[in-house]
Amino acid sequence: MELSSCKEEDKSETVGKTEKPQSRPEARGRAVFQPAWENGQLVAVTNTVLQYTYPLKLLLPQNVSKSKACQWLYVITFGGGLVAGDNIQLDIDLAEDCTVVVTTQASTKVFHSVDNLVTRQTVQAKVGAGSLLVLLPDPVVCYKDAAYRQEQVFHLNQSSSLVLLDWYTSGRMARGECWEFQSYHSTNSIYLDNKLVFRDVVCLQDTPLLPVHQAMAQYNVVGMCVLIGPALSDLYKKLLNELGRSKPYGYKYKKEVVLSISPLRFEKEEEEIHGAVVRVMAYTTTQVFTEMERILQDLYPRLGGNPFENKY
């Protein structure tokens, strides 16, 4: 099994040798958001471009957010999931001073691979000055024998902010599937003024010595939440104090849910940029939903609502 933060130069080695190129055309989507000003005041965030091709669909439901200064974008696919060979390409562009939530209506289901075809999904996002992008999808669920590759790239500047939730499950747990997919590969990269400041790569695949289900033991859900940027400074400082402080002697950890947090610190033109990475492992998706809902609750006034409401 491969479960690691892989180096960029090793990327080609993580791809299964039997993988075939895509047989389906790309399904492309693009969403662009702009601020609306009135008398020098921000009154709304508007969507100026919304394009998509089958099987991808993008929705902008009305009145989901109680704040006109925040837009919610739903990413869905026709047919209930992604089949072998699907290739989703999504571009998101936020101008200055925008707040946008990107979420889904349900988990991203990845069906079994046929003829060694790999299902792929790519997200490219640009976040303008003073803007906040909150990416909170439901988990990726790879069915038995699925092969999935995901790459997400985010371009920020010093005054933009990002919340990124990336998580996945062991499969169709109700049907007894437990880490039985062929391969899962996810790469998340964050650039600040075109400089790479964060990259996380997860590679999951059985090896002759260690199958994935054995390495994962009783855990069925794994996830990561990245918080970076000045709009989130109070939140990640609070979380670092709450989740990162040393526990007293004899403290009994919860076995069902494991949470950890790491600070992100780096310098850009002699200015320190801060953030945090929260990682979670749990028995069920409900447990992760509950923890993420609690962790991000301070953002709900700016988002105009709770993106996790009615999710579990």
Backbone torsions as a table, in degrees:
resi	resn	phi	psi	omega
1	MET	NA	143.1	174.8
2	GLU	-112.7	120.5	176.8
3	LEU	-141.3	97.7	-168.2
4	SER	-159.6	167.9	166.3
5	SER	-94.6	94.7	-171.6
6	CYS	-78.2	146.3	175.6
7	LYS	-73.8	152.3	-176.8
8	GLU	-60.9	-38.7	-176.8
9	GLU	-70.0	-14.7	179.4
10	ASP	-94.3	4.4	-171.4
11	LYS	-56.9	-42.0	-176.3
12	SER	-66.9	-25.3	-177.2
13	GLU	-75.5	-18.2	-177.5
14	THR	-85.4	-8.0	-179.8
15	VAL	-85.2	131.5	179.6
16	GLY	-58.5	138.6	-175.9
17	LYS	-66.2	-20.2	-177.4
18	THR	-92.9	-0.5	-178.2
19	GLU	-64.2	139.1	177.8
20	LYS	-105.0	155.7	175.5
21	PRO	-64.4	163.7	-177.0
22	GLN	-65.4	139.8	177.3
23	SER	-102.1	-7.6	-178.1
24	ARG	-109.0	149.1	175.2
25	PRO	-67.7	157.0	178.5
26	GLU	-65.6	140.5	169.2
27	ALA	-99.5	113.2	-172.2
28	ARG	-107.4	144.1	175.1
29	GLY	-138.9	149.2	179.7
30	ARG	-146.8	134.5	177.9
31	ALA	-135.6	129.3	-179.5
32	VAL	-123.4	136.1	-177.6
33	PHE	-125.6	140.4	-179.1
34	GLN	-132.0	149.9	175.7
35	PRO	-81.7	151.2	174.0
36	ALA	-114.9	126.2	-175.5
37	TRP	-113.5	148.6	176.8
38	GLU	-146.0	117.1	-177.6
39	ASN	55.9	39.3	177.7
40	GLY	78.3	4.9	-179.0
41	GLN	-113.3	139.9	175.6
42	LEU	-73.8	118.5	-176.8
43	VAL	-109.3	-20.9	-178.7
44	ALA	-166.8	160.3	169.1
45	VAL	-111.6	125.5	-175.8
46	THR	-115.8	149.2	175.0
47	ASN	-93.2	123.0	-177.1
48	THR	-104.9	-22.4	177.7
49	VAL	-137.7	129.5	175.7
50	LEU	-143.2	105.4	-176.8
51	GLN	-130.9	144.2	176.3
52	TYR	-162.0	156.1	177.1
53	THR	-128.3	155.3	-177.7
54	TYR	-59.0	139.4	5.7
55	PRO	-92.9	13.6	180.0
56	LEU	-83.4	144.9	174.4
57	LYS	-142.8	137.1	178.7
58	LEU	-116.0	131.8	-177.8
59	LEU	-122.4	141.1	174.6
60	LEU	-123.4	77.2	-177.0
61	PRO	-64.7	143.8	179.9
62	GLN	-81.9	148.1	172.8
63	ASN	63.8	18.2	173.7
64	VAL	-73.2	-45.4	176.6
65	SER	-91.6	136.8	176.9
66	LYS	-79.0	-8.1	179.7
67	SER	-110.6	127.1	177.1
68	LYS	-71.5	-13.4	179.6
69	ALA	-85.2	8.2	178.1
70	CYS	-139.3	133.4	175.5
71	GLN	-109.8	144.2	176.1
72	TRP	-112.6	127.1	179.7
73	LEU	-113.8	126.4	177.8
74	TYR	-104.2	129.8	178.5
75	VAL	-106.4	118.6	-179.2
76	ILE	-133.8	166.3	175.5
77	THR	-130.1	143.0	175.2
78	PHE	-69.4	151.2	174.9
79	GLY	87.7	-0.9	173.9
80	GLY	84.6	5.9	178.8
81	GLY	166.4	-172.7	-179.3
82	LEU	-108.6	131.6	-179.5
83	VAL	-101.8	170.6	-177.4
84	ALA	-56.3	130.5	178.5
85	GLY	91.9	-11.0	176.3
86	ASP	-61.0	144.6	-179.0
87	ASN	-139.5	102.0	-176.5
88	ILE	-97.6	129.2	177.0
89	GLN	-125.1	116.7	-177.2
90	LEU	-123.5	127.4	176.9
91	ASP	-113.8	131.0	179.3
92	ILE	-126.1	129.3	-176.2
93	ASP	-130.5	117.5	176.9
94	LEU	-108.2	123.3	172.7
95	ALA	-73.3	-169.6	-177.0
96	GLU	-69.0	147.3	171.4
97	ASP	60.4	37.3	175.9
98	CYS	-109.1	149.1	170.7
99	THR	-123.5	123.3	-176.2
100	VAL	-136.4	133.3	172.5
101	VAL	-103.9	128.4	174.6
102	VAL	-114.5	121.6	-177.4
103	THR	-143.2	-171.7	-179.6
104	THR	-133.0	166.8	177.8
105	GLN	-88.1	-20.6	-178.6
106	ALA	-161.6	176.8	179.9
107	SER	-63.1	152.8	174.9
108	THR	-84.0	105.5	-176.0
109	LYS	-91.2	129.0	-179.0
110	VAL	-114.7	115.6	-177.0
111	PHE	-79.5	169.4	-173.6
112	HIS	-62.0	151.3	179.6
113	SER	-75.9	142.4	176.3
114	VAL	-121.2	129.7	-179.7
115	ASP	55.2	34.8	177.4
116	ASN	62.9	21.4	175.6
117	LEU	-75.6	143.2	-177.9
118	VAL	-106.1	137.4	173.8
119	THR	-87.2	131.5	-174.5
120	ARG	-127.1	147.1	176.0
121	GLN	-143.6	129.4	-177.8
122	THR	-128.7	134.4	176.2
123	VAL	-124.0	128.0	173.7
124	GLN	-119.7	124.3	-177.0
125	ALA	-131.3	136.9	173.9
126	LYS	-117.0	127.8	-176.0
127	VAL	-118.1	114.2	-174.8
128	GLY	-74.4	175.3	-177.9
129	ALA	-58.9	131.9	178.1
130	GLY	74.6	3.2	-177.3
131	SER	-93.4	159.4	177.7
132	LEU	-129.8	121.3	174.1
133	LEU	-107.7	126.8	-179.4
134	VAL	-118.8	106.0	-178.1
135	LEU	-102.2	107.2	-173.9
136	LEU	-129.4	68.7	178.6
137	PRO	-76.0	161.0	166.8
138	ASP	-69.9	167.2	-174.0
139	PRO	-70.4	157.8	170.5
140	VAL	-81.8	130.2	179.4
141	VAL	-119.2	104.3	179.0
142	CYS	-88.7	118.0	178.8
143	TYR	-72.2	171.6	179.3
144	LYS	-55.2	131.8	178.3
145	ASP	69.8	16.1	176.3
146	ALA	-77.6	152.2	174.4
147	ALA	-129.8	118.6	-170.0
148	TYR	-134.5	135.7	174.9
149	ARG	-131.2	131.8	-178.0
150	GLN	-131.3	137.4	174.4
151	GLU	-135.8	129.0	179.9
152	GLN	-128.3	126.8	-176.5
153	VAL	-125.6	131.0	-176.6
154	PHE	-125.3	130.9	179.2
155	HIS	-112.3	116.3	-178.5
156	LEU	-119.2	168.4	164.4
157	ASN	-122.9	-174.3	-170.6
158	GLN	-64.2	-24.0	-177.4
159	SER	-105.5	1.3	178.2
160	SER	-95.1	161.3	-173.3
161	SER	-136.1	156.2	-176.1
162	LEU	-145.0	134.6	164.9
163	VAL	-115.2	121.4	-177.7
164	LEU	-124.7	116.3	173.6
165	LEU	-107.7	123.2	179.1
166	ASP	-132.1	117.9	-176.7
167	TRP	-151.4	162.9	-174.0
168	TYR	-152.7	161.4	-177.6
169	THR	-121.0	177.0	-176.3
170	SER	-80.0	-6.0	-177.6
171	GLY	126.3	-157.6	179.0
172	ARG	-80.0	88.3	-174.4
173	MET	-61.4	-34.6	-179.4
174	ALA	-64.7	-22.7	178.2
175	ARG	-99.1	8.7	177.2
176	GLY	84.1	5.3	177.6
177	GLU	-71.5	136.7	-177.6
178	CYS	-144.6	94.0	178.8
179	TRP	55.1	49.8	-177.3
180	GLU	-107.2	13.0	177.3
181	PHE	-75.4	162.9	177.9
182	GLN	-70.5	-49.3	-178.1
183	SER	-160.6	149.2	174.5
184	TYR	-134.8	126.6	-178.2
185	HIS	-137.0	122.5	-178.6
186	SER	-133.3	129.9	178.0
187	THR	-124.9	127.9	175.8
188	ASN	-122.1	124.1	-178.7
189	SER	-126.7	136.0	178.4
190	ILE	-123.5	126.2	178.9
191	TYR	-111.7	136.8	175.5
192	LEU	-116.1	113.1	-174.9
193	ASP	51.1	47.5	177.1
194	ASN	68.1	11.8	175.6
195	LYS	-109.2	127.4	179.3
196	LEU	-68.0	120.7	-179.3
197	VAL	-117.0	-14.3	179.3
198	PHE	-153.6	134.2	172.3
199	ARG	-145.4	132.0	177.5
200	ASP	-129.8	127.2	-179.6
201	VAL	-125.8	128.2	176.2
202	VAL	-117.0	127.4	177.4
203	CYS	-124.7	117.1	179.5
204	LEU	-120.6	122.7	-179.8
205	GLN	-164.6	139.1	178.1
206	ASP	-62.1	145.5	169.5
207	THR	-124.8	162.4	-179.9
208	PRO	-58.6	-28.6	-176.7
209	LEU	-90.2	-25.5	-175.5
210	LEU	-150.9	105.8	174.2
211	PRO	-73.5	155.0	-176.3
212	VAL	-61.0	-42.4	-175.7
213	HIS	-63.2	-30.2	178.5
214	GLN	-74.4	-39.1	179.3
215	ALA	-67.5	-34.2	-177.2
216	MET	-80.8	-13.5	179.9
217	ALA	54.3	-126.7	-173.9
218	GLN	-89.3	0.8	-175.6
219	TYR	-86.8	133.3	-176.9
220	ASN	-112.7	-9.9	-176.3
221	VAL	-136.4	132.4	178.7
222	VAL	-132.9	138.6	-178.3
223	GLY	-154.0	167.6	179.3
224	MET	-142.9	139.2	176.0
225	CYS	-129.1	119.6	-179.7
226	VAL	-103.6	132.9	174.8
227	LEU	-124.4	122.9	-176.9
228	ILE	-148.4	139.5	176.6
229	GLY	120.2	158.7	-174.4
230	PRO	-65.3	-28.7	-179.2
231	ALA	-68.5	-14.5	-176.0
232	LEU	-111.3	8.1	-173.0
233	SER	-59.5	-44.3	179.7
234	ASP	-64.3	-37.8	-177.7
235	LEU	-68.0	-49.6	-175.9
236	TYR	-74.0	-24.1	172.9
237	LYS	-67.1	-40.5	177.5
238	LYS	-63.3	-42.9	-178.8
239	LEU	-69.3	-37.2	177.2
240	LEU	-62.9	-37.6	178.3
241	ASN	-72.0	-37.3	-176.6
242	GLU	-78.3	-49.0	-174.6
243	LEU	-92.0	-23.3	-173.5
244	GLY	-95.5	-9.5	-177.6
245	ARG	-73.1	153.8	179.8
246	SER	-66.4	139.7	179.9
247	LYS	-87.0	148.0	179.7
248	PRO	-67.2	157.9	179.1
249	TYR	-59.6	132.8	179.8
250	GLY	87.8	1.9	179.5
251	TYR	-61.8	134.8	-178.3
252	LYS	-100.0	112.4	-179.7
253	TYR	-75.7	149.7	174.0
254	LYS	-75.7	124.4	-179.2
255	LYS	-75.8	-31.3	-174.4
256	GLU	-72.1	-31.2	-178.7
257	VAL	-132.2	124.5	177.9
258	VAL	-114.5	121.5	179.4
259	LEU	-119.3	139.9	173.2
260	SER	-142.4	159.2	179.7
261	ILE	-140.7	141.7	178.3
262	SER	-130.3	137.3	177.3
263	PRO	-76.7	148.7	171.2
264	LEU	-109.7	121.0	177.9
265	ARG	-137.8	129.0	175.5
266	PHE	-157.8	161.1	-176.9
267	GLU	-106.1	141.3	176.4
268	LYS	-136.1	109.8	-178.4
269	GLU	53.2	51.2	177.0
270	GLU	65.2	11.5	176.4
271	GLU	-113.7	131.7	-178.7
272	GLU	-80.0	132.8	175.6
273	ILE	-111.1	135.2	-174.5
274	HIS	-123.0	160.2	176.1
275	GLY	-175.8	-168.6	-180.0
276	ALA	-155.3	154.0	175.6
277	VAL	-122.9	120.9	176.6
278	VAL	-103.1	130.1	178.0
279	ARG	-119.3	145.1	-175.3
280	VAL	-141.8	143.7	169.3
281	MET	-132.3	140.6	-176.3
282	ALA	-152.7	167.3	177.1
283	TYR	-75.7	-38.3	-172.7
284	THR	-133.6	160.7	176.3
285	THR	-67.5	-33.4	179.3
286	THR	-59.3	-39.2	178.9
287	GLN	-64.1	-39.4	178.6
288	VAL	-70.7	-43.6	175.3
289	PHE	-53.3	-45.7	-178.4
290	THR	-61.5	-45.0	-178.9
291	GLU	-67.8	-43.3	-179.9
292	MET	-66.5	-37.5	177.8
293	GLU	-61.5	-40.3	179.1
294	ARG	-71.0	-43.9	-175.3
295	ILE	-63.6	-37.1	-173.7
296	LEU	-100.4	10.3	-172.8
297	GLN	-63.2	-25.6	179.8
298	ASP	-66.9	-16.7	-179.6
299	LEU	-86.3	-14.5	-170.9
300	TYR	-59.5	-37.0	177.1
301	PRO	-60.3	-40.7	179.3
302	ARG	-71.8	-33.2	-179.7
303	LEU	-79.3	-17.0	-179.9
304	GLY	79.6	21.5	179.2
305	GLY	159.2	179.8	-178.4
306	ASN	-105.3	107.9	-178.5
307	PRO	-64.1	-16.5	-178.9
308	PHE	-92.7	-3.2	-177.8
309	GLU	-63.0	134.1	179.9
310	ASN	64.9	18.0	178.5
311	LYS	-86.3	-21.6	-176.8
312	TYR	-146.3	NA	NA
